[in-house]
Every structure is written in structure tokens, then in C-alpha cells.
Amino acid sequence: MSETPRNKKTKSRGEDYIVQGSILAAAAVITKVIGVVYRIPLTNLLGDEGNGFYGYAYQVYAFALMISSLSLPTAVSKIVSMRVSVGQRRNAFRAFLCSLIFAVIVGFIIAVAIFLGAGAISEHVMKAPLSVYALKVLAPGLFIVAVMAVLRGYFQGLGTMMPTAISQVIEQIINAVISIIGASVLFGIGSRAGEEAGEELLGPAYGAAGGTLGTVMGALAGLLFLLFVLWLYRGSIKKQLKRDHSKRKETYSHILKALILTALPVIFSTAIYNINQIIDLTVFNHIMAWQGFSEQEYMALQGIYTGKYDPLINVPLSIPSAVSASIVPTLTAAVMSRQMKKVHYQIDQTLRIATIITIPSAVGIAVLASPLMVLLYNDSSATPANLLMLGAIVVVLYGWSSITNSVLHGLNYMSSPAKNAAIALGVHLAAFVVMLVVFRMNVYALVGSNIVFALIMCILNQWKIRQVCGYKINIRNMFLKPFIASAVMGVITYVVWFVLDLLIGGRIFPSVIAICVAIIVYVVMILKTGTLSEDDILSLPMGARLLRYSRRLRLLPESGNEDNDSDEFDDYNE
């Protein structure tokens, strides 16, 4: 095996981006699993109609969130890491304070605007008037999350993902508890009010509002935790500021300009990721109504998509999203120091780990689509399972586009993902309308058009990365090996589930055992085929221990892992 950078040199600050990304990814998976678990009773409680109201209001909330705050962790972490990498701790802290004031102002304005405009948005834009209750409940969360986003970005810029990770878990736990309680209480109140008013959908609409209450309270809990951590860090921050002897003192106006110029492209590209969902759901409702479907029918279909399909797809997608958050500050530092071999190495390792995770996730979801729906939602109908099978490839495509977006941000090409997203959105919308109107694909058009969007993003992002830094993909290591390992896993997994379903049956046991077998088979396959190199293993938390066990169990290939560590990446610090 060629000597890798990790074999030569102890990791310096910022080079443990895979470890930090793994911490954030672990938290993201935990939160997504909690999300899937609590959505089971919530989905059963609200019904498909209530989930439609919930999902629609949440899409608008997510879009407003993109404008007000979700670009801030990336922007703040980038600005802070740029200053920390050159020893300007005081300017880094000033950047944090400036970002915090900005978030408070923008978050408050957008929260008030959504709250006051909820009725008009629900009735005239969304064509779902009863979504107004859920949207009004969600509005205060926009302010809370904006402030929380800056705190997360500051800690990420300092090179630690732990506060963000823990706050995410706390946020989701509170969200789960309050959502179920709130939905249960308000559904009953709405049902009684609906009987008096002669509106049968008022119960699901009130229940959706109760479900969204958990989102706001969870965000508040996460913010309080981050403020507590910042208070604990105050002594360390003061010491770092005293040790900063740099003479340059940035003005707040200069920092604000840098923040806006950094955040705007991120806002635009991430907003397009969410606006396509809002546009899709709006167009879907209008076309379905035009084709003769009732509001109850198309809201039920939408509820299946947003309440059953989306949560499952988003579980594996949380991992590349978390890793992408960790690579921005460290890649920015590498670019500033002009270490291009290090830049190539980090890009290659991050993308490979993304495919190692997303490809088997997609195969597993496709193979166990129907059993997963039965296991989680006790739903054996064809539509949810077919949506999962069709949309499984989205996990790979969206995962890749998420990572490449962050790579371009780290390479200081902030506007490129936004431009690519705008092109992809145009193609996506054209494809979506054709799927709905010409082919009458119904709810499947929502998934099909998302595949088109993500595919275009992957192609354009990868082309731009190669153009600006010369990085080329090793197809064999990046895609072929993970696919072979995933295919073997998929076949064995389905056989195990099929046999257990015949012999034992039941909703839980065959699926759970098949999933456990899938994990074991895939781990063995990626190690035996050299898909995961020794350096990749060492990059993980407790990597040395994992590598030792892998060698002891003879899971690594005899010939070594030369393919994974191209000579191009050797000696990147030299």
C-alpha cells in the first residue's frame, strides 16, 4: 500500500474532517431514525390528509428557513475557519458576533412575514387553505433556528462538530415528544370543531398544527443547549482572543459584506433544492384538481409522499449532508494554503465515503421497499412501496450533489452550485409537467422529476470541480466496487427476508433480521474488496481499533489497498 498522508504525519487541526463528519453523521442518522420512528404514530394519528397539510406547511417552512438561516452554518463556518487558519481569532469572533446580529434581524423579519402571510400563502399559493394552522405554528421557529444556525456555524468553523451533533439529537427528541402529544390533543379539538362547523378535514388540519409544534419546541431546546455550551466555552474563547497578536482588525461592515457575499450563493442553491418541492406540490395540486381529483384524494397522495416516502429517503441522505458540512472549513483552509494534492485527497476521500454509504442504502431501500413500509407504517399497499423502489436512486444522486455543492463552496466557487441548481430546476420543472400531463404519472411524477433534478446537479457540479481544480473520478473505486458489494448484499438480503417471511412471517422479525444481515454482508464485502482503504478506516472514529480488528479477522484483501490511495495523493503536505 502506498504511504498515505495519515501514515506520515499526525493529524493537525482541521485534518480530522472525516472524524468530525462522522460525529455529525452519527447524530444526523440518530435524528433521522428518531424522525422516522415518531412519524409512525404521527402518520397513523393524522392520516394521509393530515400528513398532506403537515407536509405542505413544512415545505413552505423549509423554504423560508433556507432564506433566513440554513445557509448560515456553511457561511459562518467558512468565514470563521478562514480567519482561524491564519491566526486571526479576534476577527473570527467578531465575524461570529456580526453573523449573530444579522441572524436575529433577518430571522425575526421572515418569521413575522410568514406568520402574517400564512393565510394568503395557504389559500392562494398552496391551494390548501387548512394548512394555515400548521404554518402559523411553524413561523416562530424561523427566528429560533436562525440564531441556532449561527452558533452551529461558529463551532464548526472552530473545527468541532460535537455541539452541533448533540444539539441536533436534543432538538429531535423534544420534537418527537411534543409533536405526538400536540397532534393528539389538537386533533381531538379540531375534530370536535369540525363536527360543529361541518368541515371533516378540520381535525387533520388541527392535528398537523399540533405536530408542527414539536418542530418549534425542539429548535428552542437545541438553541438553549448551544447557548449553554457557548457559556462553558467563554473562558477558552477569552484566552484565545488574548493570544491573538494579529494587527489587522476587521470592521463589522466588512465582515457583514463577506457574510452576505458568502451566504447569498448558498441561500440561492439551497433554496432551489427546497423550492422545487414547493413548486412540485403546488403544481401537483393544481394539475390533479384540473384532472378531476378531489382535494381529499390529492392531499392523501401528497401525504404518502411527504409522510412515508420522504422520511425514509432522508435517513441515509443525512450522512452525506453531515459529511459535506465538515469538509467546507477544512477544504477552505487547504485551498488558502495552496496544497492542491491535499485538496484532491480530501475531495476523493469524501466522495468515496459518500458512495460507500449511499449506494448500499439505495439498494437496500429498493430491495426491502414493501417490507419497510409494512414494518414502519403497517402499509402493504402498492403505492408507497413503488415510490420507494422508484426513488431509491435519489439517495445516491442527492448525496453526490450535496457533497459536490460543499466541495465547490470549499474551493471558493460559491456561485457555481447556485447556477447549476437554476439550470437543474428548469429541466426538472419541464420534466415534471410532462410526467404529470402527458404520461399522467400521478404521484410518481414527484419522484421522477426529483431524479432528473439531482442527476443534472451531479453532472454539472462534477464537471465544474474537474474544471477548476483538475480532480478526476476513479470510476472503479468510486462506483464499481461499492456497487458490486451492494449488489451482493441486495441479493442475500432479499433471499433472507423471503425465506424468513415464508417460514415465520410477521411484520417485524423477517425485516429486522434481513436488515441486520445486510449490514454485516456489506461491511464484509467493502473490506474484502478493498472498497474501504486502510486510510479510510483510520479516518473514522476509533479508526486504529477498527483497523486492528479488520486485520485480525482477515477482512482486508491480501494485496493491500493500492487502488484506493492513488499516487496523486501521496505526500500532499510536501
C-alpha positions as CSV (number, residue, x, y, z in Angstrom):
1,M,0.0,0.0,0.0
2,S,1.3,3.4,-0.9
3,E,2.2,5.6,2.1
4,T,-0.7,7.8,2.8
5,P,-0.6,11.2,4.5
6,R,-2.1,9.8,7.6
7,N,0.7,7.3,7.9
8,K,3.3,10.0,7.7
9,K,2.0,12.7,9.9
10,T,-0.2,13.1,13.0
11,K,-3.3,14.9,12.1
12,S,-3.2,18.7,12.6
13,R,-6.2,20.8,13.4
14,G,-8.8,20.6,10.6
15,E,-7.4,17.4,9.1
16,D,-9.8,15.2,11.1
17,Y,-12.7,16.2,8.9
18,I,-13.8,12.6,8.4
19,V,-13.9,12.1,12.2
20,Q,-15.8,15.4,12.7
21,G,-18.1,14.5,9.8
22,S,-18.6,11.1,11.3
23,I,-19.7,12.6,14.6
24,L,-22.1,14.9,12.7
25,A,-23.3,12.0,10.5
26,A,-23.9,9.8,13.6
27,A,-26.0,12.5,15.1
28,A,-27.8,13.0,11.8
29,V,-28.7,9.3,11.5
30,I,-29.9,9.2,15.1
31,T,-32.1,12.2,14.5
32,K,-33.5,10.8,11.2
33,V,-34.2,7.5,12.8
34,I,-36.0,9.2,15.7
35,G,-37.8,11.2,13.0
36,V,-38.9,8.1,11.2
37,V,-39.9,6.4,14.4
38,Y,-42.0,9.3,15.8
39,R,-43.6,9.9,12.3
40,I,-45.1,6.4,12.6
41,P,-47.6,7.2,15.4
42,L,-47.9,10.8,14.0
43,T,-48.7,9.4,10.5
44,N,-51.3,7.0,11.9
45,L,-52.8,9.7,14.0
46,L,-53.0,12.4,11.3
47,G,-54.0,10.1,8.4
48,D,-52.9,10.8,4.8
49,E,-54.9,14.0,4.7
50,G,-53.4,15.4,7.9
51,N,-49.9,14.4,6.6
52,G,-50.7,16.3,3.5
53,F,-51.4,19.5,5.5
54,Y,-48.3,18.9,7.6
55,G,-46.0,18.2,4.7
56,Y,-47.2,21.2,2.7
57,A,-46.8,23.6,5.6
58,Y,-43.4,22.1,6.4
59,Q,-42.2,22.6,2.8
60,V,-43.0,26.3,3.0
61,Y,-41.3,26.5,6.4
62,A,-38.3,24.7,5.0
63,F,-38.1,27.2,2.1
64,A,-38.3,30.2,4.5
65,L,-35.7,28.5,6.6
66,M,-33.3,28.4,3.7
67,I,-33.7,32.2,3.2
68,S,-33.4,33.1,6.9
69,S,-30.9,30.6,8.3
70,L,-29.8,27.3,6.8
71,S,-27.1,28.9,4.6
72,L,-25.6,30.4,7.8
73,P,-23.8,27.3,9.2
74,T,-21.9,26.9,5.9
75,A,-21.3,30.7,5.5
76,V,-20.3,31.3,9.2
77,S,-18.1,28.2,9.4
78,K,-16.3,29.2,6.2
79,I,-15.8,32.8,7.3
80,V,-14.6,31.7,10.8
81,S,-12.3,29.0,9.5
82,M,-10.7,31.4,7.0
83,R,-9.7,33.7,9.9
84,V,-8.7,30.9,12.3
85,S,-6.5,29.3,9.7
86,V,-4.3,32.5,9.6
87,G,-4.4,33.0,13.4
88,Q,-7.0,35.8,13.5
89,R,-9.0,34.5,16.4
90,R,-10.3,38.0,17.3
91,N,-11.6,38.6,13.8
92,A,-13.2,35.2,13.8
93,F,-15.1,36.1,17.0
94,R,-16.1,39.4,15.5
95,A,-17.4,37.5,12.5
96,F,-19.5,35.4,14.9
97,L,-21.0,38.4,16.6
98,C,-21.8,40.1,13.3
99,S,-23.4,37.0,12.0
100,L,-25.5,36.6,15.2
101,I,-26.9,40.2,14.9
102,F,-27.6,39.5,11.2
103,A,-29.5,36.3,12.0
104,V,-31.6,37.9,14.7
105,I,-32.8,40.7,12.4
106,V,-33.4,38.5,9.3
107,G,-34.9,35.7,11.3
108,F,-37.4,38.0,13.1
109,I,-38.5,39.7,9.9
110,I,-39.1,36.4,8.0
111,A,-40.8,34.8,11.0
112,V,-43.3,37.7,11.2
113,A,-43.8,37.8,7.5
114,I,-44.7,34.1,7.3
115,F,-47.0,34.3,10.4
116,L,-48.9,37.3,9.0
117,G,-49.0,35.9,5.5
118,A,-49.9,32.3,6.4
119,G,-53.5,32.6,5.3
120,A,-52.7,34.1,1.9
121,I,-49.9,31.5,1.2
122,S,-52.1,28.6,2.2
123,E,-55.2,29.7,0.3
124,H,-53.8,31.3,-2.9
125,V,-50.4,29.7,-3.3
126,M,-50.6,26.3,-1.8
127,K,-54.3,25.7,-2.7
128,A,-54.7,24.0,0.7
129,P,-56.4,26.6,3.0
130,L,-56.4,24.4,6.0
131,S,-52.6,24.3,6.1
132,V,-52.7,27.8,7.6
133,Y,-52.8,26.5,11.2
134,A,-49.6,24.4,10.8
135,L,-47.9,27.2,9.0
136,K,-48.7,29.8,11.7
137,V,-47.4,27.4,14.4
138,L,-44.1,26.9,12.5
139,A,-43.4,30.6,11.9
140,P,-41.7,31.4,15.3
141,G,-39.3,28.5,14.6
142,L,-37.8,30.5,11.8
143,F,-36.4,33.0,14.3
144,I,-35.1,30.4,16.7
145,V,-33.4,28.3,14.0
146,A,-31.7,31.4,12.5
147,V,-29.9,32.2,15.8
148,M,-29.1,28.5,16.4
149,A,-27.6,28.2,12.9
150,V,-25.0,30.9,13.6
151,L,-24.0,29.1,16.8
152,R,-23.6,25.9,14.9
153,G,-21.6,27.6,12.2
154,Y,-19.2,29.2,14.7
155,F,-18.4,25.9,16.4
156,Q,-18.0,24.2,13.0
157,G,-15.6,26.9,11.9
158,L,-13.5,26.2,15.0
159,G,-13.3,22.6,13.9
160,T,-15.6,20.9,16.3
161,M,-18.9,19.3,15.3
162,M,-19.8,18.0,18.7
163,P,-22.0,20.9,19.9
164,T,-23.9,20.8,16.6
165,A,-24.3,17.0,16.8
166,I,-25.6,16.9,20.4
167,S,-27.9,19.9,19.8
168,Q,-29.4,18.0,16.8
169,V,-30.2,15.0,18.9
170,I,-31.7,17.0,21.7
171,E,-33.8,19.0,19.2
172,Q,-35.2,15.9,17.6
173,I,-36.0,14.1,20.9
174,I,-38.0,17.1,22.1
175,N,-39.6,17.4,18.6
176,A,-40.7,13.8,18.7
177,V,-42.3,14.0,22.1
178,I,-44.1,17.3,21.7
179,S,-45.2,16.5,18.1
180,I,-47.1,13.4,19.2
181,I,-48.7,15.0,22.2
182,G,-49.6,18.2,20.3
183,A,-51.0,16.3,17.4
184,S,-53.1,14.0,19.6
185,V,-54.5,16.9,21.7
186,L,-55.2,19.3,18.8
187,F,-56.6,16.5,16.5
188,G,-59.3,15.9,19.1
189,I,-60.1,19.6,19.4
190,G,-60.2,20.0,15.6
191,S,-62.5,17.0,15.2
192,R,-65.0,18.4,17.6
193,A,-64.8,21.8,16.0
194,G,-65.1,20.2,12.6
195,E,-68.3,18.4,13.6
196,E,-69.9,21.7,14.6
197,A,-68.7,23.5,11.5
198,G,-69.4,20.7,9.1
199,E,-65.7,20.5,8.0
200,E,-64.4,16.9,8.3
201,L,-60.8,18.0,7.4
202,L,-60.5,20.4,10.4
203,G,-59.4,17.5,12.7
204,P,-56.4,16.6,10.5
205,A,-55.6,20.3,9.9
206,Y,-55.5,21.0,13.7
207,G,-53.6,17.7,14.2
208,A,-51.0,18.9,11.7
209,A,-50.6,22.1,13.6
210,G,-50.1,20.2,16.8
211,G,-47.4,18.1,15.1
212,T,-45.5,21.2,13.9
213,L,-45.5,22.5,17.5
214,G,-42.8,19.9,18.2
215,T,-40.5,21.4,15.5
216,V,-40.6,24.8,17.2
217,M,-40.1,23.5,20.7
218,G,-37.3,21.1,19.6
219,A,-35.5,24.0,18.0
220,L,-35.8,26.1,21.2
221,A,-34.3,23.2,23.2
222,G,-31.4,22.9,20.7
223,L,-30.8,26.7,20.9
224,L,-30.7,26.7,24.7
225,F,-28.2,23.8,24.7
226,L,-25.9,25.7,22.3
227,L,-26.1,28.8,24.4
228,F,-25.1,26.8,27.4
229,V,-22.1,25.3,25.5
230,L,-21.0,28.8,24.4
231,W,-21.2,29.9,28.1
232,L,-19.0,27.0,29.0
233,Y,-16.5,27.9,26.3
234,R,-16.3,31.6,27.4
235,G,-13.0,31.1,29.3
236,S,-11.3,29.3,26.4
237,I,-12.6,31.9,23.9
238,K,-11.2,34.8,26.1
239,K,-7.8,33.1,26.3
240,Q,-7.7,32.6,22.5
241,L,-8.6,36.2,21.9
242,K,-5.8,37.4,24.3
243,R,-3.2,35.2,22.4
244,D,-4.2,36.8,19.1
245,H,-1.5,39.3,18.3
246,S,-2.6,39.9,14.7
247,K,-2.7,43.6,13.9
248,R,-5.5,43.6,11.4
249,K,-8.9,44.4,12.9
250,E,-11.8,43.9,10.5
251,T,-14.7,46.3,10.7
252,Y,-18.2,44.8,11.2
253,S,-19.3,46.4,7.9
254,H,-16.5,44.4,6.1
255,I,-17.5,41.2,7.9
256,L,-21.2,41.7,7.1
257,K,-20.3,42.2,3.4
258,A,-18.2,39.0,3.4
259,L,-21.1,37.1,5.2
260,I,-23.7,38.3,2.7
261,L,-21.5,37.5,-0.3
262,T,-20.7,34.1,1.1
263,A,-24.3,33.3,2.2
264,L,-26.2,34.5,-0.9
265,P,-25.0,31.8,-3.3
266,V,-25.6,29.2,-0.6
267,I,-29.1,30.6,0.0
268,F,-29.8,30.5,-3.7
269,S,-28.6,27.0,-4.3
270,T,-30.2,25.5,-1.2
271,A,-33.4,27.5,-1.7
272,I,-33.7,25.9,-5.1
273,Y,-33.4,22.5,-3.5
274,N,-36.5,23.3,-1.4
275,I,-38.4,25.5,-3.8
276,N,-38.6,22.6,-6.3
277,Q,-40.5,20.7,-3.6
278,I,-42.9,23.6,-3.0
279,I,-43.4,24.2,-6.7
280,D,-43.8,20.5,-7.3
281,L,-46.5,20.1,-4.6
282,T,-48.3,23.3,-5.8
283,V,-48.2,22.2,-9.5
284,F,-49.2,18.7,-8.4
285,N,-52.3,20.0,-6.6
286,H,-53.4,22.3,-9.4
287,I,-52.9,19.7,-12.1
288,M,-54.6,16.9,-10.1
289,A,-57.5,19.2,-9.4
290,W,-57.7,20.0,-13.1
291,Q,-57.7,16.3,-13.9
292,G,-60.8,15.8,-11.7
293,F,-59.3,14.6,-8.4
294,S,-60.8,16.0,-5.2
295,E,-58.8,17.8,-2.5
296,Q,-59.1,14.8,-0.2
297,E,-57.7,12.5,-2.9
298,Y,-54.7,14.5,-4.0
299,M,-53.8,15.6,-0.4
300,A,-53.9,11.9,0.6
301,L,-51.4,11.1,-2.2
302,Q,-49.3,14.0,-1.2
303,G,-49.4,12.7,2.4
304,I,-48.0,9.4,1.3
305,Y,-45.2,11.2,-0.5
306,T,-44.3,13.6,2.3
307,G,-45.2,11.4,5.3
308,K,-43.9,8.0,4.3
309,Y,-41.6,8.3,1.3
310,D,-39.6,11.4,2.3
311,P,-38.7,10.4,5.9
312,L,-37.3,7.1,4.8
313,I,-35.3,8.5,1.9
314,N,-33.9,11.3,4.1
315,V,-32.4,8.9,6.7
316,P,-29.4,7.8,4.5
317,L,-29.2,11.3,2.9
318,S,-28.4,12.7,6.3
319,I,-24.9,11.1,6.2
320,P,-23.5,12.8,3.1
321,S,-25.2,16.1,4.2
322,A,-23.3,15.9,7.5
323,V,-20.0,15.0,5.9
324,S,-20.4,17.9,3.5
325,A,-20.8,20.3,6.4
326,S,-17.5,19.1,7.8
327,I,-15.5,19.4,4.6
328,V,-16.2,23.1,3.9
329,P,-13.9,24.6,6.7
330,T,-11.1,22.2,6.2
331,L,-11.1,22.4,2.4
332,T,-11.2,26.2,2.6
333,A,-8.0,26.1,4.8
334,A,-6.3,23.7,2.4
335,V,-7.2,26.0,-0.6
336,M,-5.9,29.0,1.3
337,S,-2.6,27.2,1.9
338,R,-2.5,26.2,-1.8
339,Q,-1.9,22.5,-1.0
340,M,-3.6,21.1,-4.1
341,K,-2.6,17.5,-3.5
342,K,-4.3,17.7,-0.1
343,V,-7.3,19.3,-1.8
344,H,-7.6,16.4,-4.2
345,Y,-7.1,13.8,-1.5
346,Q,-9.9,15.3,0.7
347,I,-12.3,15.6,-2.2
348,D,-11.6,12.0,-3.3
349,Q,-11.9,10.5,0.2
350,T,-15.1,12.4,1.0
351,L,-16.8,11.4,-2.3
352,R,-15.8,7.8,-1.9
353,I,-17.2,7.6,1.6
354,A,-20.4,9.2,0.3
355,T,-20.8,6.5,-2.4
356,I,-19.8,3.7,0.1
357,I,-22.8,4.8,2.2
358,T,-25.4,5.9,-0.4
359,I,-25.2,3.1,-2.9
360,P,-25.9,0.3,-0.4
361,S,-28.6,2.4,1.1
362,A,-30.3,2.8,-2.3
363,V,-30.1,-0.9,-3.0
364,G,-31.4,-1.8,0.5
365,I,-34.3,0.6,0.2
366,A,-35.2,-0.8,-3.3
367,V,-35.0,-4.4,-2.2
368,L,-36.9,-4.0,1.0
369,A,-39.3,-1.3,-0.1
370,S,-42.5,-3.1,0.7
371,P,-41.3,-4.8,3.9
372,L,-40.1,-1.4,5.2
373,M,-43.5,0.2,4.6
374,V,-45.2,-2.7,6.4
375,L,-42.6,-2.6,9.2
376,L,-42.8,1.1,9.8
377,Y,-46.4,2.1,8.8
378,N,-48.2,-1.3,8.6
379,D,-49.0,-0.3,5.0
380,S,-48.9,-3.1,2.4
381,S,-50.5,-1.1,-0.4
382,A,-48.6,-0.8,-3.7
383,T,-48.2,3.0,-4.0
384,P,-45.8,3.7,-1.0
385,A,-43.6,0.7,-1.9
386,N,-43.4,1.6,-5.6
387,L,-42.5,5.2,-4.7
388,L,-39.6,3.8,-2.6
389,M,-38.4,1.5,-5.3
390,L,-38.5,4.2,-7.9
391,G,-36.9,6.8,-5.7
392,A,-34.1,4.7,-4.2
393,I,-31.6,6.1,-6.7
394,V,-32.3,9.6,-5.3
395,V,-30.2,8.7,-2.3
396,V,-27.1,8.3,-4.4
397,L,-27.8,11.3,-6.6
398,Y,-28.8,13.8,-3.9
399,G,-25.9,12.5,-1.7
400,W,-23.4,13.2,-4.5
401,S,-24.9,16.6,-5.3
402,S,-24.8,17.6,-1.6
403,I,-21.2,16.7,-1.3
404,T,-20.1,18.4,-4.6
405,N,-22.0,21.5,-3.6
406,S,-19.9,21.7,-0.4
407,V,-16.7,20.9,-2.3
408,L,-17.4,23.8,-4.6
409,H,-18.1,26.1,-1.6
410,G,-14.8,24.9,-0.1
411,L,-12.9,25.7,-3.3
412,N,-14.3,29.2,-3.1
413,Y,-16.6,28.8,-6.1
414,M,-19.6,29.8,-4.1
415,S,-21.9,30.7,-7.0
416,S,-21.4,27.6,-9.1
417,P,-23.8,25.3,-7.2
418,A,-26.5,28.1,-7.4
419,K,-26.1,28.4,-11.2
420,N,-26.1,24.7,-11.6
421,A,-29.2,24.4,-9.4
422,A,-31.0,27.0,-11.5
423,I,-30.3,25.0,-14.7
424,A,-31.4,21.8,-13.0
425,L,-34.6,23.4,-11.7
426,G,-35.6,24.4,-15.2
427,V,-35.1,20.9,-16.6
428,H,-36.8,19.4,-13.6
429,L,-39.9,21.5,-13.9
430,A,-40.3,20.8,-17.6
431,A,-39.9,17.1,-16.9
432,F,-42.4,17.2,-14.1
433,V,-45.1,18.8,-16.1
434,V,-44.6,16.3,-18.9
435,M,-44.8,13.4,-16.5
436,L,-48.0,14.7,-15.0
437,V,-49.8,16.0,-18.0
438,V,-48.6,13.7,-20.9
439,F,-47.8,10.5,-19.1
440,R,-50.2,11.0,-16.2
441,M,-47.8,9.5,-13.7
442,N,-49.7,10.9,-10.8
443,V,-47.7,10.9,-7.5
444,Y,-44.8,9.1,-9.2
445,A,-44.1,12.3,-11.1
446,L,-42.9,13.8,-7.9
447,V,-40.2,11.2,-7.5
448,G,-39.3,11.0,-11.2
449,S,-38.7,14.7,-11.5
450,N,-36.5,14.7,-8.4
451,I,-34.4,12.1,-10.1
452,V,-34.0,14.4,-13.1
453,F,-33.1,17.4,-10.9
454,A,-30.4,15.5,-8.8
455,L,-28.9,13.9,-11.9
456,I,-28.4,17.3,-13.6
457,M,-26.9,18.7,-10.5
458,C,-24.4,15.8,-10.2
459,I,-23.3,16.2,-13.8
460,L,-22.9,20.0,-13.7
461,N,-21.1,20.0,-10.3
462,Q,-18.7,17.3,-11.1
463,W,-17.8,19.0,-14.4
464,K,-17.1,22.3,-12.6
465,I,-14.9,20.6,-10.0
466,R,-12.8,19.0,-12.7
467,Q,-12.6,22.3,-14.5
468,V,-11.4,24.4,-11.5
469,C,-9.1,22.0,-9.7
470,G,-8.4,19.1,-12.1
471,Y,-9.8,16.4,-9.9
472,K,-10.8,13.3,-11.8
473,I,-13.0,10.4,-10.6
474,N,-11.6,6.9,-10.3
475,I,-14.7,5.1,-11.6
476,R,-13.6,1.7,-10.4
477,N,-13.0,2.7,-6.8
478,M,-15.7,5.4,-6.6
479,F,-18.7,3.4,-8.1
480,L,-17.9,-0.1,-9.3
481,K,-16.6,-1.6,-6.1
482,P,-19.4,-0.2,-3.9
483,F,-22.0,-1.3,-6.5
484,I,-20.6,-4.9,-6.6
485,A,-20.6,-5.1,-2.8
486,S,-24.1,-3.6,-2.7
487,A,-25.5,-5.9,-5.3
488,V,-24.2,-9.0,-3.4
489,M,-25.7,-7.5,-0.2
490,G,-29.1,-6.9,-2.0
491,V,-29.4,-10.4,-3.3
492,I,-28.6,-12.0,0.0
493,T,-30.8,-9.6,1.9
494,Y,-33.8,-10.3,-0.2
495,V,-33.3,-14.1,0.0
496,V,-33.0,-13.9,3.8
497,W,-36.2,-11.8,4.0
498,F,-38.1,-14.0,1.6
499,V,-37.2,-17.3,3.4
500,L,-38.0,-15.8,6.8
501,D,-41.3,-14.4,5.6
502,L,-42.3,-17.8,4.2
503,L,-41.2,-19.8,7.3
504,I,-42.0,-17.4,10.1
505,G,-44.0,-14.4,8.7
506,G,-44.9,-11.4,10.7
507,R,-44.4,-7.7,10.3
508,I,-41.2,-7.2,12.3
509,F,-38.9,-10.3,12.6
510,P,-38.1,-11.0,8.9
511,S,-37.4,-7.4,8.0
512,V,-35.3,-6.6,11.1
513,I,-33.2,-9.8,10.6
514,A,-32.8,-9.0,6.9
515,I,-31.5,-5.5,7.7
516,C,-29.0,-6.8,10.2
517,V,-27.8,-9.4,7.7
518,A,-27.5,-6.7,5.0
519,I,-25.2,-4.6,7.3
520,I,-22.9,-7.5,8.1
521,V,-22.7,-8.7,4.5
522,Y,-21.9,-5.2,3.2
523,V,-19.3,-4.4,5.8
524,V,-17.5,-7.7,4.9
525,M,-17.8,-7.0,1.2
526,I,-16.4,-3.5,1.2
527,L,-13.4,-4.6,3.3
528,K,-12.7,-7.8,1.3
529,T,-12.9,-5.9,-2.0
530,G,-10.7,-3.0,-0.8
531,T,-13.5,-0.6,-1.3
532,L,-12.7,0.9,2.1
533,S,-9.0,1.5,2.3
534,E,-6.9,1.3,5.5
535,D,-6.5,5.1,5.4
536,D,-10.3,5.4,5.2
537,I,-10.7,3.2,8.2
538,L,-8.1,5.2,10.2
539,S,-10.0,8.4,9.3
540,L,-13.1,7.1,11.2
541,P,-13.7,7.5,14.9
542,M,-11.7,4.7,16.8
543,G,-10.1,4.0,13.4
544,A,-7.0,2.4,14.7
545,R,-9.1,-0.1,16.7
546,L,-11.3,-0.8,13.7
547,L,-8.3,-1.4,11.5
548,R,-6.8,-3.8,14.1
549,Y,-10.0,-5.9,14.3
550,S,-10.2,-5.9,10.5
551,R,-6.7,-7.3,10.2
552,R,-7.3,-9.8,13.0
553,L,-10.5,-11.1,11.3
554,R,-8.6,-11.2,7.9
555,L,-11.2,-8.9,6.3
556,L,-8.7,-6.9,4.3
557,P,-7.5,-8.0,0.9
558,E,-4.1,-9.8,0.8
559,S,-2.8,-7.5,-1.9
560,G,-3.4,-4.3,0.0
561,N,-5.3,-1.2,-0.9
562,E,-3.2,0.5,-3.5
563,D,-6.1,1.3,-5.8
564,N,-7.7,3.5,-3.2
565,D,-4.6,5.5,-2.5
566,S,-3.5,6.9,-5.8
567,D,0.0,8.2,-6.1
568,E,-1.7,11.5,-6.9
569,F,-2.5,11.9,-3.2
570,D,0.9,10.9,-1.8
571,D,2.9,13.5,0.1
572,Y,0.3,16.1,-0.1
573,N,1.9,18.1,2.7
574,E,5.2,18.3,0.9
